[in-house]
Amino acid sequence: MYDFDLLVLGSGPGGQKAAIAAAKLGKRAAIVEKHQMLGGVCINTGTIPSKTLREAVLYLTGLNQRELYGQSYRVKDEITVADLGIRTQHVIGREIQVIRSQLARNRVTMLEGTGRFLDPHTIGVTGDQEHKVTADKIVIATGTTPARPSTVEFDDRTVMDSDAILHLDRVPDTMVVVGAGVIGIEYASMFAALGTKVTVVERRERMLEFCDLEIVEALKYHLRDLAVTFRFGESVQAVERRPRGALTVLESGKKIPADCVMYSAGRQGRTAELRLEAAGLVADDRGRIAVDRDYVTSVPHIYAVGDVIGFPALAATSMEQGRLAAQHACGEPVADMHELQPIGIYTIPEISFVGRSEDELTRERIPFEVGISRYRELARGQIIGDSYGMLKLLVSPDDRKLLGVHVFGTGATELVHIGQTVMGLGGTVDYLVNAVFNYPTLAESYKVAALDAMNKMRAIARLSAEIEG
């Protein structure tokens, strides 16, 4: 009756996993994707390019080795955009090969072109020419694009968004970053490490509001050490392009000249081209599609996953959403995604956390004890030259379970998974105290932080006993 059992619009992390999961269940699966966009935004303009750029910056600047070899240490004195691009293009190319191989191996049909709804079960695919395909179930996984305020005139050279910044023709001497969200701060830290004088403008009073305050303060201190200037509580009134750069005018009257301005004003769902109305769907003013807990939209046979449905809009969660949506669409039993989802922020240095923060626990009146380990106290920290990193455990004094794990520094996005596993299995701080960790490693920080929390809880218990006695 239909050409495919399941058709996916978009080949990003969510789309890939949805199509492969359906194929594994013996269904006829297909993906619609634009020419030269296999892998979606994640591979071509988002996650993979930005994280690869970060690794290139860390290597070429020698930033992580300066603790050992002095502040003037650099692998390469004059770092060019070409130097940064070589590694990025190599990784993108390899990732596209891997994805193409996975889809072919699972017999997922690739339909090249732009997809749009003609009716609830029919998609028009426009490439060299338009043709129609039908599907029993459809998954929308089209992702997002950077939001562009209508009051700002973008030229992708002087005034740009996070996609265009990857195509700079040179490393700027000065830069203004508008927006201190995840993407804005990630790029601000990268260019600051390259030696660019960065000014971050943020209308809110702090950055990364969902992160632990102590961790954010540590990051802010480190970025200021890289000569980043912060303008919190400030809004941009206008950006004026000049022959040599741009002038950012703030509502307070401040004027900031710079070689370029990068706007990080959130993301917009990539739904404008889909003709959702033909399928009986609507998107909100940010292009996002509402779904239920099984990722089903208001039309029962149409699903949506990934960034296009909004928070948390992470590649890792998008993959899981795609897999679960496909299983549900194919009538397979589906378990809910685990509530413990780690967040990774690839700033320099990086941040990662899982569970709740001190502020959240305080608001909810949940008692907790804090255990902290600092990398400078670990042999591994000394070996790698990381004197600023830290790991924080939030522990319940009642049942000794972990309530939150927050990491700042080298390997944070890897280390957090130890805490995530302990929390997910209902483990207590006692496990970390009694476990043996390889020496010397950063993972040892868990044992040090656990002992710190345990000693504090023991002191409180002893004092309470003395008072009661």
C-alpha positions as CSV (number, residue, x, y, z in Angstrom):
1,M,0.0,0.0,0.0
2,Y,2.9,2.4,0.8
3,D,6.4,2.8,-0.7
4,F,7.9,2.6,2.8
5,D,6.9,1.4,6.2
6,L,8.8,4.3,7.8
7,L,10.1,7.5,6.2
8,V,12.4,9.9,8.0
9,L,12.8,13.6,7.1
10,G,16.4,14.5,8.0
11,S,19.6,12.4,8.5
12,G,20.9,13.9,11.7
13,P,21.5,11.8,14.8
14,G,17.8,11.4,15.5
15,G,16.9,10.6,11.9
16,Q,19.8,8.1,11.4
17,K,18.9,6.1,14.5
18,A,15.1,6.1,13.7
19,A,15.7,4.7,10.2
20,I,18.3,2.1,11.3
21,A,16.1,1.0,14.3
22,A,13.1,0.5,11.9
23,A,15.4,-1.4,9.4
24,K,16.7,-3.7,12.2
25,L,13.0,-4.6,12.8
26,G,12.6,-5.7,9.2
27,K,10.8,-2.6,8.0
28,R,11.3,-0.8,4.7
29,A,13.0,2.5,5.9
30,A,14.1,5.5,3.9
31,I,15.6,8.9,4.7
32,V,15.1,12.2,2.8
33,E,18.0,14.5,3.0
34,K,19.3,17.5,1.0
35,H,22.3,17.2,-1.4
36,Q,25.6,17.1,0.5
37,M,23.9,17.3,3.9
38,L,24.2,13.6,4.9
39,G,24.5,13.6,8.7
40,G,22.5,16.8,9.0
41,V,23.4,19.9,10.9
42,C,25.2,17.8,13.5
43,I,27.9,16.5,11.1
44,N,28.1,19.4,8.6
45,T,27.7,22.7,10.6
46,G,27.0,21.9,14.2
47,T,28.3,19.5,16.8
48,I,31.1,17.7,14.9
49,P,32.7,20.8,13.2
50,S,32.6,22.8,16.4
51,K,34.0,20.1,18.6
52,T,36.7,19.2,16.1
53,L,37.6,22.9,15.9
54,R,37.9,22.9,19.6
55,E,40.4,20.0,19.5
56,A,42.4,21.8,16.8
57,V,42.5,25.0,18.9
58,L,43.7,23.1,22.0
59,Y,46.4,21.3,20.0
60,L,47.8,24.2,17.9
61,T,47.7,26.7,20.7
62,G,49.3,24.4,23.2
63,L,47.0,25.9,25.8
64,N,46.8,22.8,28.0
65,Q,50.6,22.5,28.2
66,R,51.3,26.1,29.3
67,E,51.1,25.1,33.0
68,L,54.1,23.0,32.4
69,Y,56.1,24.8,29.6
70,G,55.3,28.4,30.3
71,Q,52.6,30.9,29.1
72,S,54.4,31.6,25.8
73,Y,54.3,27.9,24.7
74,R,52.6,27.3,21.3
75,V,52.7,24.4,18.8
76,K,52.3,26.9,16.0
77,D,53.0,30.6,16.2
78,E,50.7,31.8,13.4
79,I,47.6,29.8,13.4
80,T,45.4,30.2,10.3
81,V,41.9,29.3,9.4
82,A,43.3,26.7,7.0
83,D,45.2,25.1,9.9
84,L,41.9,24.7,11.8
85,G,39.9,23.6,8.7
86,I,42.2,20.7,7.8
87,R,41.3,18.7,10.8
88,T,37.6,19.7,10.7
89,Q,37.1,18.7,7.0
90,H,38.9,15.4,7.6
91,V,36.7,14.4,10.5
92,I,33.5,15.5,8.7
93,G,34.5,13.5,5.7
94,R,35.2,10.4,7.8
95,E,31.9,10.7,9.7
96,I,29.9,11.0,6.5
97,Q,31.6,7.8,5.2
98,V,30.7,6.0,8.5
99,I,27.0,7.1,8.3
100,R,26.7,6.2,4.6
101,S,28.1,2.8,5.3
102,Q,25.8,2.2,8.3
103,L,22.7,3.2,6.3
104,A,23.7,1.0,3.3
105,R,24.5,-1.9,5.5
106,N,21.0,-1.7,7.0
107,R,19.4,-1.3,3.6
108,V,18.0,2.1,4.4
109,T,17.0,3.9,1.2
110,M,18.5,7.4,0.7
111,L,16.3,9.9,-1.2
112,E,18.3,13.0,-2.1
113,G,16.4,16.3,-2.1
114,T,14.1,18.5,0.0
115,G,11.0,16.8,1.5
116,R,7.6,18.4,2.0
117,F,4.2,17.1,2.9
118,L,1.7,16.7,0.1
119,D,-0.8,14.9,2.4
120,P,-0.4,13.1,5.7
121,H,1.1,10.0,4.1
122,T,2.8,11.5,1.0
123,I,6.1,13.4,0.7
124,G,7.2,15.3,-2.3
125,V,11.0,15.1,-2.7
126,T,12.5,17.9,-4.7
127,G,16.0,17.3,-6.0
128,D,16.9,17.5,-9.7
129,Q,13.2,16.9,-10.2
130,E,10.3,16.3,-7.9
131,H,8.9,12.8,-7.2
132,K,6.4,11.5,-4.7
133,V,6.8,8.8,-2.0
134,T,4.4,7.4,0.4
135,A,4.9,6.0,3.9
136,D,2.8,4.3,6.6
137,K,4.7,6.2,9.4
138,I,6.8,9.4,9.1
139,V,9.4,10.8,11.4
140,I,10.3,14.5,11.3
141,A,14.0,14.9,12.3
142,T,14.9,18.1,10.4
143,G,16.7,19.8,13.2
144,T,17.2,23.5,13.6
145,T,19.0,26.5,12.2
146,P,20.5,29.5,14.1
147,A,17.8,32.0,14.8
148,R,18.5,35.4,13.1
149,P,16.9,38.5,14.7
150,S,15.0,40.5,12.0
151,T,16.6,43.7,13.3
152,V,20.1,42.5,12.4
153,E,21.6,42.6,9.0
154,F,23.7,39.5,8.5
155,D,26.3,39.3,5.8
156,D,28.1,36.1,7.0
157,R,31.5,37.9,6.9
158,T,31.3,40.7,9.5
159,V,27.9,39.9,11.1
160,M,27.3,36.1,11.3
161,D,25.7,33.2,13.1
162,S,27.3,30.0,14.5
163,D,27.0,28.3,11.1
164,A,28.8,31.1,9.2
165,I,31.6,31.4,11.7
166,L,33.0,28.2,10.5
167,H,33.8,29.9,7.2
168,L,35.8,32.9,8.4
169,D,38.7,33.7,6.1
170,R,41.0,34.6,9.0
171,V,41.3,34.4,12.8
172,P,39.9,37.8,13.9
173,D,41.8,40.0,16.3
174,T,38.6,41.2,18.1
175,M,35.1,39.7,18.2
176,V,31.8,40.4,19.9
177,V,29.6,37.4,20.8
178,V,26.0,38.2,21.4
179,G,24.4,35.6,23.7
180,A,26.1,33.7,26.5
181,G,24.3,30.4,26.0
182,V,26.0,27.1,25.3
183,I,27.0,27.8,21.6
184,G,28.0,31.4,22.3
185,I,30.3,30.5,25.2
186,E,31.8,27.5,23.4
187,Y,32.9,29.7,20.5
188,A,33.9,32.6,22.7
189,S,36.3,30.3,24.6
190,M,37.7,28.8,21.4
191,F,38.5,32.2,19.8
192,A,39.8,33.5,23.1
193,A,42.2,30.6,23.2
194,L,43.4,31.5,19.7
195,G,44.3,35.0,21.0
196,T,41.2,36.9,19.9
197,K,40.0,39.6,22.2
198,V,36.4,38.5,22.8
199,T,33.5,40.5,24.4
200,V,30.4,38.6,25.4
201,V,27.2,40.5,25.6
202,E,24.3,38.9,27.5
203,R,21.0,40.5,28.5
204,R,20.7,38.2,31.5
205,E,22.7,38.6,34.7
206,R,24.6,35.4,34.4
207,M,25.5,32.8,31.8
208,L,24.5,29.1,31.6
209,E,21.8,29.5,34.2
210,F,21.0,25.7,34.2
211,C,24.6,24.9,35.4
212,D,25.9,24.8,38.9
213,L,26.9,28.3,40.0
214,E,30.3,27.4,41.4
215,I,31.2,25.6,38.1
216,V,30.1,28.6,36.1
217,E,32.1,31.0,38.2
218,A,35.2,28.8,37.7
219,L,34.6,28.9,33.9
220,K,34.1,32.7,34.0
221,Y,37.3,33.1,35.9
222,H,39.2,31.0,33.4
223,L,37.8,32.9,30.4
224,R,38.7,36.2,32.0
225,D,42.2,34.9,32.3
226,L,42.0,34.4,28.5
227,A,41.1,38.1,28.2
228,V,37.3,37.6,27.6
229,T,35.2,40.6,28.7
230,F,31.7,40.0,29.9
231,R,28.8,42.5,29.6
232,F,26.0,41.0,31.5
233,G,22.6,42.8,31.8
234,E,23.2,44.4,28.5
235,S,21.1,44.3,25.2
236,V,22.3,45.1,21.7
237,Q,20.5,48.1,20.2
238,A,22.2,48.0,16.8
239,V,25.1,46.5,14.9
240,E,26.7,48.9,12.4
241,R,28.9,47.4,9.6
242,R,32.0,49.4,8.9
243,P,34.7,49.2,6.2
244,R,36.9,47.4,8.8
245,G,34.6,45.4,11.0
246,A,31.5,46.3,12.9
247,L,30.4,48.6,15.8
248,T,28.1,47.0,18.3
249,V,25.9,49.6,20.1
250,L,24.4,48.6,23.4
251,E,21.1,50.0,24.8
252,S,23.2,51.4,27.7
253,G,25.1,53.5,25.2
254,K,28.3,51.5,25.2
255,K,29.9,51.0,21.8
256,I,32.1,48.0,21.1
257,P,34.2,48.0,17.9
258,A,35.3,44.6,16.6
259,D,36.4,42.7,13.5
260,C,33.3,40.6,13.6
261,V,30.1,40.0,15.5
262,M,28.7,36.5,16.1
263,Y,25.0,36.2,17.1
264,S,24.0,33.2,19.2
265,A,20.3,33.9,19.6
266,G,19.0,30.4,20.0
267,R,17.8,28.0,17.4
268,Q,14.9,27.9,15.0
269,G,13.1,24.6,14.1
270,R,13.8,23.7,10.4
271,T,10.1,23.3,9.5
272,A,9.3,26.2,7.2
273,E,9.9,24.1,4.0
274,L,7.9,21.1,5.3
275,R,4.4,22.4,4.5
276,L,3.2,21.0,7.8
277,E,-0.4,22.2,7.2
278,A,-0.7,19.6,4.4
279,A,-0.3,16.9,7.1
280,G,-2.5,18.6,9.6
281,L,0.4,19.8,11.8
282,V,1.5,23.2,13.1
283,A,4.8,24.5,14.6
284,D,5.2,27.1,17.2
285,D,6.8,30.5,16.6
286,R,10.3,29.0,17.0
287,G,9.5,26.3,14.4
288,R,9.2,23.5,17.1
289,I,6.7,20.6,16.9
290,A,4.9,19.4,20.0
291,V,5.0,15.7,20.8
292,D,3.8,13.3,23.5
293,R,6.0,11.0,25.6
294,D,6.3,8.6,22.7
295,Y,7.3,11.4,20.3
296,V,4.0,11.2,18.5
297,T,2.7,14.5,17.1
298,S,-1.0,15.5,16.9
299,V,-1.3,13.3,13.8
300,P,-1.0,9.7,15.2
301,H,1.2,8.2,12.4
302,I,3.7,11.2,12.4
303,Y,6.5,11.4,14.9
304,A,9.1,14.2,15.6
305,V,12.4,13.8,17.3
306,G,15.6,15.8,18.0
307,D,16.2,19.5,18.1
308,V,13.0,20.2,16.2
309,I,10.9,19.3,19.3
310,G,13.0,21.6,21.6
311,F,14.8,20.9,24.9
312,P,17.3,19.4,25.5
313,A,18.2,19.6,21.8
314,L,21.4,17.5,22.2
315,A,22.8,15.0,19.7
316,A,22.9,12.3,22.4
317,T,19.3,12.6,23.4
318,S,18.2,13.0,19.8
319,M,19.7,9.6,19.0
320,E,17.8,7.9,21.8
321,Q,14.5,9.8,20.8
322,G,14.9,8.5,17.2
323,R,15.4,4.9,18.3
324,L,12.4,5.0,20.7
325,A,10.1,6.7,18.2
326,A,10.9,4.1,15.5
327,Q,10.3,1.3,18.0
328,H,6.9,2.8,18.9
329,A,6.0,3.3,15.3
330,C,6.9,-0.3,14.5
331,G,4.7,-1.6,17.4
332,E,7.7,-2.7,19.5
333,P,7.6,-2.5,23.4
334,V,9.3,0.8,24.4
335,A,10.9,1.7,27.6
336,D,11.1,5.4,28.6
337,M,14.4,7.2,28.2
338,H,16.3,7.2,31.5
339,E,15.7,10.4,33.4
340,L,19.4,10.8,34.1
341,Q,20.7,12.5,31.0
342,P,24.2,14.1,31.2
343,I,24.8,17.5,29.8
344,G,28.1,18.3,28.1
345,I,29.3,21.8,27.3
346,Y,32.5,21.9,25.2
347,T,33.9,25.2,26.4
348,I,37.6,25.5,27.1
349,P,37.8,24.1,29.8
350,E,34.7,21.8,29.4
351,I,31.8,21.4,31.7
352,S,29.6,18.4,32.3
353,F,27.0,17.4,34.8
354,V,24.2,15.0,35.6
355,G,21.5,15.2,38.2
356,R,20.6,18.3,40.2
357,S,22.5,21.4,41.2
358,E,22.9,23.0,44.6
359,D,20.4,25.8,43.7
360,E,17.7,23.2,42.7
361,L,18.2,21.2,45.8
362,T,18.1,24.3,48.0
363,R,14.8,25.5,46.3
364,E,13.3,22.1,46.8
365,R,14.4,22.0,50.5
366,I,16.3,18.8,50.0
367,P,19.3,18.4,52.4
368,F,22.6,17.6,50.8
369,E,26.3,17.5,51.5
370,V,29.1,18.6,49.1
371,G,32.2,16.7,48.3
372,I,34.9,18.3,46.2
373,S,38.0,17.1,44.5
374,R,40.4,19.4,42.7
375,Y,42.6,18.2,39.9
376,R,45.7,20.0,41.3
377,E,45.5,17.6,44.3
378,L,45.7,14.6,41.9
379,A,48.9,13.2,40.5
380,R,47.2,12.9,37.1
381,G,46.2,16.6,37.3
382,Q,49.9,17.5,37.8
383,I,51.0,15.2,34.9
384,I,48.6,16.8,32.4
385,G,49.1,20.3,33.7
386,D,45.4,20.9,34.7
387,S,45.5,22.9,38.0
388,Y,42.0,24.4,37.7
389,G,39.8,21.3,37.2
390,M,37.3,20.1,39.8
391,L,34.7,17.5,40.5
392,K,31.8,18.1,42.8
393,L,29.5,15.5,44.3
394,L,26.1,16.3,45.9
395,V,25.2,13.6,48.4
396,S,22.0,12.9,50.4
397,P,22.9,12.7,54.1
398,D,19.8,10.5,54.7
399,D,20.5,7.6,52.3
400,R,24.0,8.6,51.1
401,K,22.9,8.4,47.4
402,L,24.3,10.8,44.8
403,L,22.0,13.7,43.9
404,G,24.2,15.4,41.4
405,V,27.7,15.2,39.8
406,H,29.3,18.4,38.4
407,V,32.7,18.4,36.6
408,F,34.8,21.2,35.3
409,G,38.1,20.7,33.5
410,T,39.9,18.2,31.3
411,G,37.9,15.2,30.4
412,A,34.7,16.4,32.1
413,T,32.4,15.1,29.5
414,E,33.9,11.6,29.9
415,L,34.3,11.6,33.7
416,V,30.6,12.4,34.3
417,H,29.5,9.0,33.1
418,I,31.0,7.3,36.2
419,G,28.7,9.3,38.4
420,Q,25.8,8.8,36.0
421,T,26.2,5.1,36.2
422,V,26.4,5.1,40.0
423,M,23.3,7.2,40.2
424,G,21.4,5.2,37.6
425,L,22.1,2.0,39.5
426,G,21.0,3.5,42.9
427,G,24.5,3.4,44.3
428,T,25.7,5.4,47.3
429,V,28.8,7.4,48.1
430,D,30.0,4.4,50.1
431,Y,30.7,2.6,46.8
432,L,33.0,5.4,45.6
433,V,34.8,5.5,49.0
434,N,35.5,1.8,48.9
435,A,36.2,1.4,45.2
436,V,39.8,1.1,43.9
437,F,40.6,3.5,41.0
438,N,43.6,3.2,38.7
439,Y,46.4,5.5,39.7
440,P,47.2,8.1,38.5
441,T,43.9,9.0,36.8
442,L,41.4,11.8,36.9
443,A,38.8,9.2,37.8
444,E,40.4,9.2,41.3
445,S,38.7,12.5,41.8
446,Y,35.5,10.5,42.6
447,K,37.1,8.8,45.5
448,V,38.6,12.1,46.8
449,A,35.3,13.9,46.5
450,A,33.4,11.0,48.1
451,L,35.8,11.0,51.1
452,D,35.4,14.7,51.4
453,A,31.6,14.4,51.6
454,M,31.8,11.4,53.9
455,N,34.1,13.2,56.3
456,K,31.7,16.2,56.4
457,M,28.7,13.9,57.1
458,R,30.6,12.1,59.8
459,A,31.5,15.4,61.5
460,I,27.9,16.5,61.5
461,A,26.7,13.1,62.8
462,R,29.3,13.3,65.6
463,L,28.2,16.8,66.6
464,S,24.6,15.8,66.5
465,A,25.3,12.9,68.8
466,E,27.2,15.1,71.3
467,I,24.3,17.6,71.4
468,E,21.7,14.8,71.9
469,G,23.9,13.2,74.5
